[in-house]
Amino acid sequence: MTQRPAAAAGDKRRVASGLWQVTENDLESIAIGAGILGTGGGGNPYIGQLRARQAIRQWGPVTVLAPEELPDDASVVCVGGIGAPTVGIEKVRDLQSYYALRAIEDYTGATATALISNEIGGSNSVEPLIPAAKAGLPVVDADGMGRAFPEFQMKTFFVYGVPCCPMAIADEKGNSAIIRETVSPVWAERLARALTVQMGCVACYAVAPMTAEQVRQTAVPRTLSLARELGDAVIRARNEGDDPRAAIFGTCPGKTLFCGKVVDVERRTAAGFARGTLTIDGLDSCAGERMVIEFQNENLIARRDGAIVCTVPDLICAVTIDRGEPVTTELMRYGLRVAVLGFPAPALWAAPQGLAVAGPRAFGYDTDYVPLAV
């Protein structure tokens, strides 16, 4: 274990022109959209929004680059949070992702020229904005999941050949560690998770830089823009008195799996994850029926009256019926009226390589993946 690097004064680097800039005005929309794409996990999007707003207010807006805009000699670092969402709403992250970035740069000797999100879910969607604002770096309009998943190895980067190590992990106390090498991405998850538990179940990490070509070949593209567009559509629907679900599906094709009232939430924090089961009794056209959703940070499998209707890697998201507000697993509670939405997984996950890492059998379910029809 080593002490985290001291924050450098004036840590400002070259920024390319970019697609657009993330300002304070974009953050509410990004948080809503990322909450929808996050399938119940990825960290609380509202807390992430507040943290990103503080960073942008202090250090300025963040430039967003398309993968195609990256120069061929780019050095792109993936940063993200790791831990249990149930803890994250009480133990709010600080600058851990920036310290992890500095630690991986120091260890590898490579200076980051851009950052990319590990996942486009919840607060992790905006986590790169915080070190990017402080360091004056752009972020890439892409991520390693196109949704949120609970475990480190579940990234398209690693599925399609990008090395998972070395990686740096840091907490808020001043502790940081380098995982130099592992025999597989699964072992990187195990070691990082053990460190995270000792760090109080909330930490951030940074992975050794990727090349521009690796990003273009293995990332899920245009997800930060999609999150913003989803949030814009929901806010517009609210203001105009329209159906937010119709606005969501007009932006990102999907379908309503169920509508009902939450009647039970069984939730526990174990081994650095929030695990549990959500039970919803039907309303309106679903009256008399019941949906049960199992989650591990994120929603994994949905059963309607015992029959499986959606599984990972397809997206299962709960939003409030009236406002289309995404509800994360750590905030789900009795009495909420929710619509459960389903969205098809990005193509990289539906391929055999992706299903081997993040399909239903990877989570212990004895069922094959059946793509969601929309």
C-alpha positions, 0 to 999 in steps of 0.5 A: 500500500502506498500513500496517494499522490498529492494533488498537483497545483495547476494540473491542466492539460491539452484539450481537443475541440470536441463534440460538446462541453459538459456544463452544469446545465447538462448534469440533471439530464445526464443524471436522469439518463444514466439512471435509466441506463444504469439498470438500478445501479452504478451509484446514486445519480443524484449524488453523482450530479452534485459532485460533478456540479461542484467540480465543474463549478470549481474547475470549468466545463469538460470537453466531450470527444467522440472516439473517432476524434481521439488522436492515434497517439491518445492515452485513454484512462478508464476511471470508475467507482467500486463498492456497494451503492447502499454504502455510497449514499451515506459515504459520498465519494470525494476525489478518489478517482483523481487520486487513482488517476494520478497513481496509475500515471505515476506507476505506468509513466504514461500521462493520460490525454483523455478519460473514459467511464467504466459504465454509463450507469448512475453516478459512474457515468459522471465520475470521469467528469470530476478528475477530467475537470480538475486535470483539464482533460476531455472525456470520451463519449463512450464507456465499457458497458453501455449500462451498469454491471456489478463486477469489474471484469464485466467491461467490453474493454476486457472482453475484447482484449484490452488488459485489465491491469495494472490498475490503481485503487484509492479511498478517501483516507489517503490510501492507494494500491496498485494491482500490478498483474492478475491471471484474469479480469475475474481475479482483478475483480476479486482483489479490487473488491477485497481492497474496497471492503477494507476501504469501507465499501466505497473506492475508485479505480483507474486502469492503465491507459488504452490506445485510441484504436482499443477504445474504438474497437471495444467501447460502447460508443455515444453513451454519454450523449445518449444519457443526456438525450434521455434526460432531456426527453424526460424533462421535456415530457414533464414540462409539457405534460406528456408521457415520460415513458413514451419520451424515453422509448422515442429516444432509446427503443425499449418496452414496458415490462410491468407496472405496479406498486412495490410491496416488498424489498429484501436488501442486504450488503454483502461482500461489497455488493448490494444484493436482494429481491424486489417484489411488485404487485400489478396495477392497471393492465397488470392487476392481479399479476406480480413481478419479482426482480433479483439484483446485485447492485443492478437488476439482473433478472425479471420474472412475471408471475414466475416466467422470465421476461428479461435477463442480463445483459438486456437492461431492466430499469424501474422508473416512477410512473408519473415522472419517469424518474429512475429508481436505483436499487438502494433507494427502492422502497415499499409503496412506490408506483413504478414502471419496469422498462426493458431495453436490448443490450448493446451488440457487444454483449449479445455476442458469445464473448459478451454472454460468457462474461455477463449473460444470465449463466455468468450470474448463476442463473440456469437459463439461456439468454433470450434477446428482448424483443421490442 
